Amino acid sequence: SMGKDKRQRPKHRSPAPTGMMSVEEFHQLEQQASAAEHDDDGRTVFQNIDSGVPLERKRAADVLAFAFSNTTMGAARHLADGQFLAKLATRLTDPDAGVRSSMAGALRNACIAGGEVTCHTLVQVQGMTVLLSGMNEVAAALQAKGGVGVDVEVGVMTQYVGLLWDLCETSEAAIESFNTGGLALLPCLVGFLAPAVVEAWPVLAETTAQCLHVLTDSANKPVCNVLGSDATTGTTLLGLASSSGRPLLRALSAGILLNLSTHMPEAVDFTGTLGPALMSAIQPDLAAGLVTLLPALLAPRDEELENEDPAGMAEWKEAANAQVLGLQMLANACAEDDDGDDAEEWQDVSDDDEEAIEAAAALPADGAAAVGAGVGRARAFASWMAAGGAVGLVVSKWAVPSAEVTAAAVANATVRSLQEHLRRVSTAALDCICNWVETACAAGAVAQVVELRDPLMQVCAAAAATDPQGAGVVLEAATGALWTWLRCVQPLKPEAVSVTPGQLEALQRWACTGKVETLRVNSIGCLGVVALALPPQAADGRIAVGTTLLQALMDPSLTVVGEALNAIFDVFGADGAEPLCGQLRLGTHLQQFQSHFQQQLKAAKQSKSLDPSETAKLADTRTNLSRFIKYLRTLS
């Protein structure tokens, strides 16, 4: 509820036919894909995959690539067909390079369209094994040719690496398969990031960086151990992170280094190299750039150019993707709880869970040391962000799209898609601040954190102005960041935690009527902290908050109800709140609600509609509800 999981990566790709083609070829491929849908469930295409003519096999793969990219077509029903996918995977090692490349492209589109189900099925039918075999063959061919006359092999390898990225990004089984049979490819992959390769084949380099970023995520030890033991890896990545002219590649290289930080600490200079590299990646003003692009986006276009992007659009989108990634990396760098498996065990510790505390205390000494080192690095980086202007730059990314862009987006799908890129950047920036606020407060940078109060209030108001129903991701992220700020500042500087009547009214409205569950949870959390910080004489304010929290108990979401109950316990269990409990008739309301809540929780457990961790939290809330009702009886 307080920002998104910092391990999430942006999903910015969309299915597309492989290769470059003319408008005529595009329409021809579309017609063939559509015709294949009415031909015995695609058996004609299936048979052409086995044709003795390479050109027919390639054309069949191209048709499938197009059909998979359009999920309204019947080919979508094959996305979970293991036999069909296994047949396609065999063509990843086809004797013809064109067939290999086209089939890898078709399977990439299938993975993007079918998501986890398709990726998992493809791994189950040995698709990863075939893919790794093909990659080894092409890697050997590249080495044998010494980089001369290798455009065909590079094209095939680019699609291979892209497919590996798609599979590993979505399927844990694919990562396990790579850890078992693909580690020998790592030196080759790192070689694709060499300056000469970046210059000659930038798409291969960026796709490889995306893939390595996924493979090193979550401290994947087999991969990190291999890469961390090779000095060339650190040198290559540091060079790209500090001086690459491609924003996305710069951010990705910094992200890989961040993932490898515990395996090659000597190569990872957070404040000297990674910080400036990430700052550079998020520097461009995307909002102003989009306004500059508007005339070209809105101008009438010839049919011949309808499938081509206006000049500057591709560069703008790359910059947007780089900013999302750079902001996520900044968030990771200043997060205290992201140092591998041992750190995650500490992360799960609850102050109320004695067994968990004992288990954490029993961690091996090196695990505890890793946690301590991670905390130290995170606080140092958070302090550097505060002193080096990074916080101000991140805050500048909160800006919501201008009125001009918003108006143009109503009738123009392209502008709408770019507006969505801006929203993703804003959301990533808000999530970044969540991590920074928590770590900066722990590091003693309270004054700088307090300065964020007005910008946070302003972005909430700006997001709400364009999202009156409370359904958008920016308002959701903004209230999450505000809740984090309130939680962290209230114990350290309670006088800074204040809101205007209008801001309080907005939080109350979002708590009860926001369309998105997370927005309602965030708003309730904010109300609880604000009410706690009110002075004793502000009884009316606490009564207003209490009334809203009681209304929230009728929410259809048990998660929202649980947060409302926890806020009630905090606000009205505090010293001095006893008279207010009577005014609100809390005891009566909660006693009447108790059996309903117990029934809801029982039904959720039986249907397994909630995540197990959420169910456990709600079980604790149920216990606390009984205790709080007993406490209220003593007051009366």
C-alpha positions in Angstrom: 0.0 0.0 0.0 3.0 2.4 0.5 4.4 2.3 -3.0 4.9 -0.7 -5.3 7.2 -3.6 -4.9 10.6 -2.3 -5.7 11.4 -5.5 -7.6 8.9 -4.7 -10.3 10.2 -3.9 -13.7 8.4 -1.9 -16.3 6.3 -3.8 -18.9 6.8 -1.5 -21.8 6.9 -3.8 -24.7 4.0 -4.8 -27.0 3.7 -7.6 -29.4 4.7 -6.8 -33.0 5.4 -8.7 -36.2 9.1 -9.5 -36.7 11.3 -7.5 -39.0 10.7 -4.4 -41.0 8.1 -4.5 -43.8 6.3 -2.3 -46.2 2.6 -1.4 -45.8 1.8 -3.8 -48.6 3.7 -6.6 -46.9 2.0 -5.8 -43.6 -1.5 -6.0 -45.0 -0.6 -9.3 -46.8 0.7 -10.8 -43.6 -2.5 -9.6 -41.8 -4.6 -11.3 -44.4 -2.7 -14.6 -44.2 -2.9 -14.6 -40.4 -6.6 -14.0 -40.6 -7.1 -16.7 -43.2 -5.1 -19.2 -41.1 -7.7 -18.7 -38.3 -10.4 -20.4 -40.5 -8.2 -23.3 -41.7 -8.8 -26.2 -39.3 -7.5 -24.4 -36.2 -4.4 -23.2 -37.9 -3.3 -26.7 -39.2 -2.2 -25.2 -42.5 0.3 -23.0 -40.7 1.3 -25.9 -38.5 2.0 -28.0 -41.6 4.0 -25.2 -43.2 6.3 -25.2 -40.2 7.4 -28.6 -41.4 7.7 -27.6 -45.0 10.9 -28.7 -46.8 11.2 -25.2 -48.2 12.9 -22.7 -45.8 11.0 -19.7 -47.2 7.6 -21.4 -46.5 8.7 -22.3 -42.9 9.8 -18.7 -42.4 6.6 -17.3 -43.8 4.6 -19.6 -41.5 6.6 -18.3 -38.5 5.9 -14.7 -39.6 2.2 -15.4 -39.9 2.2 -16.9 -36.4 4.1 -13.9 -35.0 1.4 -11.6 -36.4 -1.4 -13.8 -35.2 0.0 -14.1 -31.7 0.4 -10.3 -31.5 -3.3 -9.9 -32.1 -5.0 -11.6 -29.2 -8.4 -11.2 -30.7 -7.5 -13.7 -33.4 -8.1 -17.4 -32.8 -4.3 -18.1 -32.5 -4.6 -16.9 -28.9 -6.2 -20.3 -28.1 -2.9 -21.9 -28.8 -1.0 -19.9 -26.2 -1.4 -22.7 -23.6 -1.2 -25.6 -26.0 1.9 -27.5 -24.9 2.0 -29.7 -28.0 1.7 -26.7 -30.3 4.3 -24.7 -28.5 6.7 -27.6 -28.4 6.4 -28.0 -32.1 7.2 -24.4 -32.6 10.2 -24.5 -30.2 11.9 -27.2 -32.3 12.3 -24.6 -35.1 14.5 -22.5 -32.8 17.3 -24.8 -34.1 16.1 -24.9 -37.7 18.9 -25.3 -40.3 17.9 -21.9 -41.8 18.8 -18.8 -39.9 15.8 -16.9 -41.1 13.4 -19.5 -39.8 15.2 -19.4 -36.4 14.9 -15.7 -36.1 11.3 -15.6 -37.2 10.3 -18.4 -34.9 12.0 -16.8 -31.9 10.1 -13.6 -32.8 6.8 -15.6 -33.0 7.5 -17.2 -29.6 8.3 -13.8 -28.1 4.9 -12.5 -29.2 3.3 -15.6 -27.8 5.0 -15.0 -24.4 4.0 -11.4 -24.3 0.4 -12.2 -25.3 0.0 -15.3 -23.1 2.0 -14.1 -20.1 2.8 -16.5 -17.3 0.8 -19.4 -18.7 2.5 -19.5 -22.1 6.0 -18.9 -20.6 5.5 -21.7 -18.0 4.1 -24.1 -20.7 7.0 -23.3 -23.0 9.5 -24.2 -20.3 7.6 -27.4 -19.4 7.9 -28.6 -23.0 11.7 -28.1 -23.0 11.5 -24.8 -24.9 14.3 -23.4 -22.7 16.5 -26.3 -23.5 16.1 -25.9 -27.2 16.6 -22.1 -26.9 19.9 -22.5 -24.9 21.1 -25.0 -27.5 20.4 -22.6 -30.3 22.1 -19.8 -28.4 25.2 -21.9 -27.9 25.4 -22.8 -31.6 25.1 -19.2 -32.7 27.6 -18.0 -30.0 30.1 -20.6 -31.4 29.5 -19.3 -34.9 30.0 -15.7 -33.8 33.3 -16.7 -32.2 34.5 -18.6 -35.2 33.8 -15.6 -37.5 35.6 -13.2 -35.2 32.9 -10.6 -35.6 33.3 -10.3 -39.4 30.3 -10.8 -41.6 28.0 -11.8 -38.7 24.9 -9.7 -39.4 22.7 -12.8 -39.9 24.0 -14.4 -36.7 23.5 -11.2 -34.7 19.9 -10.9 -35.9 19.2 -14.5 -34.8 21.0 -13.9 -31.4 19.1 -10.7 -30.8 15.8 -12.6 -31.1 17.2 -15.5 -28.9 18.2 -13.1 -26.2 14.9 -11.3 -26.4 13.0 -14.6 -26.0 15.3 -15.5 -23.0 14.4 -12.1 -21.5 10.7 -12.6 -22.0 10.8 -16.1 -20.4 12.9 -15.3 -17.4 11.1 -12.0 -16.7 7.8 -14.0 -16.3 8.7 -17.5 -15.3 10.8 -18.6 -12.3 11.1 -22.0 -13.9 12.9 -20.4 -16.9 15.4 -18.8 -14.5 16.0 -22.1 -12.8 16.5 -23.7 -16.3 19.0 -21.0 -17.2 20.8 -21.6 -13.8 21.1 -25.3 -14.7 22.0 -25.2 -18.3 22.9 -21.6 -19.4 25.6 -20.2 -17.1 28.3 -21.0 -19.7 26.6 -18.3 -21.9 27.2 -15.5 -19.5 30.6 -14.5 -20.8 29.2 -14.3 -24.3 26.2 -12.1 -23.0 28.6 -9.8 -21.2 30.6 -9.6 -24.5 27.5 -8.2 -26.2 27.8 -5.1 -24.0 31.3 -4.3 -25.2 31.6 -0.8 -26.8 32.2 -2.1 -30.3 29.0 -4.2 -30.1 27.0 -1.4 -28.7 28.1 0.8 -31.5 27.5 -1.8 -34.3 24.4 -3.6 -32.9 22.7 -1.4 -30.3 19.5 -3.5 -30.2 21.4 -6.6 -29.3 23.3 -4.7 -26.6 20.1 -3.3 -25.1 18.2 -6.6 -25.3 21.2 -8.3 -23.6 21.2 -5.7 -20.8 17.5 -6.2 -20.2 18.1 -9.9 -20.0 21.0 -9.7 -17.6 19.0 -7.3 -15.5 16.3 -9.9 -15.1 18.8 -12.8 -14.5 20.6 -10.9 -11.7 17.4 -9.7 -10.0 16.5 -10.9 -6.5 20.2 -11.8 -5.9 20.0 -14.8 -8.2 23.1 -16.5 -6.8 24.2 -18.8 -9.6 24.3 -16.0 -12.1 25.6 -13.4 -9.7 28.4 -15.6 -8.5 29.6 -16.2 -12.1 29.4 -12.5 -13.1 30.7 -11.3 -9.8 33.9 -13.4 -10.1 34.8 -11.8 -13.5 36.5 -8.4 -13.4 35.5 -7.8 -17.0 31.9 -7.7 -16.1 32.4 -4.8 -13.6 34.6 -2.9 -16.0 32.1 -3.2 -18.9 29.1 -2.3 -16.9 30.8 0.7 -15.2 31.8 2.0 -18.6 28.3 1.8 -19.9 26.7 3.2 -16.7 29.0 6.2 -16.7 29.3 7.1 -20.3 26.9 5.4 -22.7 25.0 7.7 -24.9 21.9 5.5 -24.8 19.8 6.4 -21.7 18.1 3.0 -21.4 21.4 1.1 -21.6 23.0 3.5 -19.1 20.2 2.8 -16.6 20.2 -0.9 -17.2 23.9 -1.2 -16.7 23.6 0.7 -13.4 20.8 -1.6 -12.4 22.8 -4.8 -13.1 25.7 -3.4 -11.0 23.2 -2.7 -8.2 22.0 -6.3 -8.4 25.6 -7.5 -8.3 26.6 -5.1 -5.4 27.0 -7.8 -2.8 29.0 -9.9 -5.2 31.5 -7.3 -6.4 31.4 -4.5 -3.8 34.8 -3.1 -5.0 33.3 -2.4 -8.4 30.1 -0.7 -7.2 30.6 2.9 -6.2 27.1 4.0 -5.3 27.7 7.7 -4.9 30.6 8.1 -7.4 29.3 6.2 -10.4 25.8 4.7 -10.0 24.1 7.7 -8.5 25.3 10.1 -11.2 24.5 7.5 -13.9 20.9 7.2 -12.7 20.6 10.9 -12.2 21.6 11.3 -15.9 19.1 8.7 -17.0 16.2 10.6 -15.4 17.3 14.1 -16.3 15.3 14.9 -19.5 12.0 16.8 -19.2 9.6 14.3 -20.7 6.5 16.5 -20.1 8.0 19.3 -22.1 9.2 16.9 -24.8 5.7 15.5 -25.2 4.3 19.0 -25.7 7.0 19.6 -28.4 6.0 16.3 -30.1 2.2 17.1 -30.2 2.1 18.9 -33.6 3.7 15.9 -35.3 1.5 13.4 -33.4 -1.7 15.3 -34.3 -0.9 16.1 -37.9 -2.8 14.1 -40.7 -0.7 11.2 -42.0 -0.4 9.5 -45.4 -1.4 5.9 -45.6 2.2 5.0 -46.6 3.4 6.4 -43.2 0.6 5.2 -41.0 2.7 2.4 -39.5 5.8 4.6 -38.9 6.3 6.7 -35.8 6.7 10.5 -36.1 10.3 11.8 -35.8 11.4 11.9 -32.2 8.8 9.6 -30.8 11.0 6.5 -30.6 13.7 8.5 -28.8 11.1 10.0 -26.4 9.8 6.5 -25.5 13.3 5.2 -25.0 13.9 8.1 -22.6 10.7 7.4 -20.8 11.6 3.7 -20.3 15.0 4.7 -19.1 13.5 7.1 -16.6 11.2 4.4 -15.2 14.1 2.0 -14.8 16.4 4.7 -13.4 13.8 5.7 -10.8 13.3 2.0 -9.8 17.1 1.6 -9.4 17.3 4.8 -7.2 14.5 3.3 -5.1 16.4 0.0 -4.8 19.7 1.8 -3.9 18.2 3.6 -1.0 16.1 0.6 0.3 17.4 -0.9 3.5 15.7 -4.3 3.1 17.0 -5.4 -0.3 20.2 -7.4 0.3 19.6 -10.9 -0.8 18.0 -13.9 0.8 19.3 -13.3 4.3 18.1 -9.7 4.3 14.7 -10.9 3.1 14.4 -13.1 6.2 15.0 -10.0 8.3 12.5 -8.1 6.2 9.7 -10.5 7.2 10.2 -10.0 10.9 7.3 -8.5 12.8 7.6 -6.7 16.1 4.8 -8.9 17.4 6.1 -12.2 16.2 8.5 -13.6 18.8 9.3 -16.7 16.9 10.3 -14.7 13.8 12.5 -12.4 15.9 14.2 -15.4 17.4 14.7 -16.9 13.9 16.2 -13.7 12.7 18.5 -13.5 15.7 19.8 -17.0 14.8 20.9 -15.9 11.3 24.5 -16.8 10.5 26.9 -14.0 11.3 27.7 -13.3 7.7 24.0 -13.0 7.0 23.6 -10.4 9.7 26.7 -8.6 8.4 25.3 -8.5 4.9 22.1 -6.9 6.3 24.2 -4.4 8.2 26.3 -3.5 5.2 23.2 -3.1 3.1 21.6 -0.8 5.7 24.8 1.3 5.7 25.0 1.6 1.9 21.3 2.5 1.7 21.6 5.2 4.3 24.7 6.6 2.7 23.0 6.7 -0.7 19.8 8.3 0.8 22.0 11.0 2.4 23.8 11.5 -1.0 20.4 11.9 -2.7 19.4 14.5 -0.1 22.7 16.5 -0.5 23.2 16.1 -4.3 19.9 17.3 -5.7 18.6 13.9 -6.6 15.5 14.3 -4.4 14.5 17.5 -6.2 15.0 15.9 -9.6 12.8 12.9 -8.6 10.1 15.2 -7.2 10.1 17.1 -10.6 9.0 13.8 -12.2 5.7 13.8 -10.3 4.2 16.4 -12.6 0.9 15.1 -14.1 0.3 15.6 -17.9 -0.5 19.1 -19.0 -4.0 20.2 -19.9 -2.8 20.5 -23.5 -1.7 16.8 -23.6 -4.8 15.6 -21.7 -7.1 17.3 -24.2 -5.2 15.9 -27.2 -5.3 12.4 -25.7 -9.1 12.3 -25.7 -9.2 11.7 -29.5 -5.7 10.5 -30.3 -4.7 7.0 -29.3 -0.9 7.6 -29.8 -1.0 10.6 -27.4 -2.9 8.5 -24.9 -0.2 5.8 -25.0 2.5 8.4 -24.5 0.5 10.0 -21.7 0.5 6.6 -20.1 4.3 6.5 -20.3 4.3 9.8 -18.4 2.1 8.3 -15.7 4.5 5.4 -15.3 7.3 7.8 -14.8 5.3 9.7 -12.2 4.4 6.5 -10.4 8.0 5.3 -10.4 9.1 8.6 -9.0 6.5 8.5 -6.2 7.5 4.9 -5.3 11.1 6.0 -5.2 10.4 8.7 -2.7 8.6 6.1 -0.5 11.9 4.2 -0.1 14.0 7.4 0.3 11.7 8.8 3.0 12.0 5.7 5.1 15.7 5.4 4.8 16.4 9.2 5.1 14.5 9.4 8.3 16.5 6.5 9.7 19.7 8.3 8.6 18.7 11.5 10.3 17.8 13.6 7.3 14.5 14.6 8.9 14.7 18.2 7.8 14.9 17.3 4.1 12.1 14.8 4.5 9.8 17.4 6.1 10.3 19.7 3.1 8.4 17.2 0.9 5.1 17.9 2.7 3.8 20.6 0.3 5.0 18.9 -2.9 3.2 15.7 -1.8 0.0 17.5 -1.0 0.2 19.3 -4.4 0.7 16.2 -6.4 -2.2 14.5 -4.7 -4.4 17.5 -5.5 -3.1 17.7 -9.1 -3.7 14.0 -9.7 -7.2 14.2 -8.2 -8.1 17.1 -10.5 -7.6 14.9 -13.5 -8.9 11.7 -11.8 -12.1 12.7 -9.9 -13.3 9.1 -9.5 -10.0 8.0 -7.9 -9.2 5.3 -10.5 -5.8 6.3 -11.7 -2.3 5.0 -10.8 -0.8 8.4 -10.1 -3.3 9.3 -7.4 -2.9 5.8 -6.0 0.9 6.2 -5.8 0.7 9.8 -4.5 -1.4 8.8 -1.5 0.9 5.8 -0.9 3.9 8.2 -0.8 1.9 10.6 1.4 1.1 7.8 3.9 4.8 6.8 4.0 5.8 10.4 4.7 3.2 10.8 7.4 4.2 7.5 9.1 7.8 8.4 9.1 7.6 12.1 10.1 4.8 11.8 12.8 7.1 10.2 15.5 10.0 12.5 14.7 8.3 15.9 14.1 4.6 15.6 14.9 4.0 19.3 14.4 4.8 18.9 10.7 1.9 16.4 10.3 -1.0 18.8 9.6 -3.5 19.1 6.8 -6.0 21.7 5.8 -9.7 21.1 6.1 -9.9 20.7 2.3 -7.1 18.1 2.3 -8.7 16.2 5.2 -12.0 16.2 3.3 -10.3 14.8 0.2 -8.7 12.0 2.2 -12.1 11.2 3.7 -13.7 11.1 0.2 -11.0 8.8 -1.3 -11.2 6.5 1.7 -14.9 5.8 1.1 -15.4 6.3 -2.6 -12.1 5.8 -4.4 -12.5 3.2 -7.2 -9.1 1.5 -6.5 -8.7 -0.6 -3.4 -5.2 0.6 -2.8 -6.3 4.3 -2.9 -8.9 3.6 -0.2 -6.3 1.8 1.9 -3.7 4.5 1.5 -6.2 7.2 2.3 -7.4 5.4 5.5 -3.7 5.0 6.5 -3.2 8.7 6.0 -6.3 9.6 8.1 -5.1 7.4 10.9 -1.7 9.2 11.2 -3.3 12.7 10.7 -5.8 12.0 13.5 -3.1 10.8 15.9 -1.1 14.0 15.3 -4.1 16.3 16.0 -3.8 18.3 19.2 -6.1 17.4 22.2 -8.3 20.4 21.5 -9.0 19.3 18.0 -11.7 16.8 19.0 -13.9 17.7 16.0 -11.2 16.6 13.6 -10.8 13.2 15.3 -14.6 12.7 15.4 -14.7 13.4 11.6 -12.0 10.9 11.0 -13.6 8.3 13.3 -16.9 8.7 11.4 -15.1 8.1 8.1 -13.3 5.0 9.5 -16.6 3.5 10.7 -18.1 4.1 7.2 -15.1 2.3 5.7 -16.0 -0.8 7.7 -18.8 -1.4 5.2 -16.3 -1.6 2.3 -16.5 -4.7 0.2 -12.7 -5.2 0.5 -11.5 -7.0 3.6 -8.1 -5.3 3.1 -9.7 -1.9 3.4 -11.8 -3.0 6.4 -8.7 -4.3 8.1 -6.8 -1.0 7.6 -9.9 0.9 8.9 -10.0 -1.2 12.0 -6.2 -0.8 12.7 -6.6 3.0 12.3 -9.5 2.9 14.8 -7.4 1.0 17.3 -4.5 3.5 16.9 -6.5 6.7 17.0 -9.1 5.8 19.7 -6.8 3.6 21.8 -4.5 6.5 22.4 -4.3 8.4 25.7 -6.9 11.2 25.9 -9.3 9.6 23.3 -11.6 8.0 25.9 -14.3 10.7 25.7 -14.4 10.5 21.9 -15.1 6.8 22.0 -18.3 7.5 23.8 -19.3 10.3 21.5 -18.9 8.0 18.5 -20.5 5.0 20.3 -17.6 3.0 19.2 -18.3 0.1 21.5 -21.8 -0.4 20.1 -20.7 -0.1 16.5 -17.8 -2.4 16.7 -19.7 -5.0 18.7 -22.4 -5.1 16.1 -19.8 -5.3 13.4 -17.7 -8.1 15.0 -19.7 -11.1 13.9 -20.0 -9.8 10.3 -16.3 -9.4 10.1 -15.7 -12.8 11.5 -18.0 -14.3 8.9 -16.3 -12.4 6.1 -12.9 -13.6 7.2 -14.0 -17.2 7.5 -15.5 -17.1 4.0 -12.2 -15.5 2.6 -10.2 -18.3 4.2 -12.4 -21.0 2.8 -12.4 -19.5 -0.7 -8.7 -18.7 -0.5 -9.5 -15.4 -2.2 -6.8 -13.5 -0.2 -3.1 -13.9 -0.2 -2.0 -16.0 2.9 0.0 -13.1 4.4 -3.0 -10.8 4.1 -5.2 -13.5 5.7 -2.7 -13.8 8.6 -2.8 -10.0 9.1 -6.6 -10.0 9.2 -6.6 -12.8 11.7 -4.4 -10.6 14.0 -6.9 -7.7 13.4 -9.8 -9.9 14.4 -8.0 -10.7 17.7 -7.2 -7.1 18.3 -10.9 -6.2 17.6 -12.0 -8.5 20.4 -9.4 -6.9 22.8 -10.4 -3.4 21.8 -14.1 -4.1 22.4 -13.2 -5.4 25.9 -11.2 -2.2 26.5 -14.2 0.0 25.4 -16.4 -1.9 27.9 -14.1 -0.9 30.7 -14.6 2.8 29.7 -18.4 2.6 29.9 
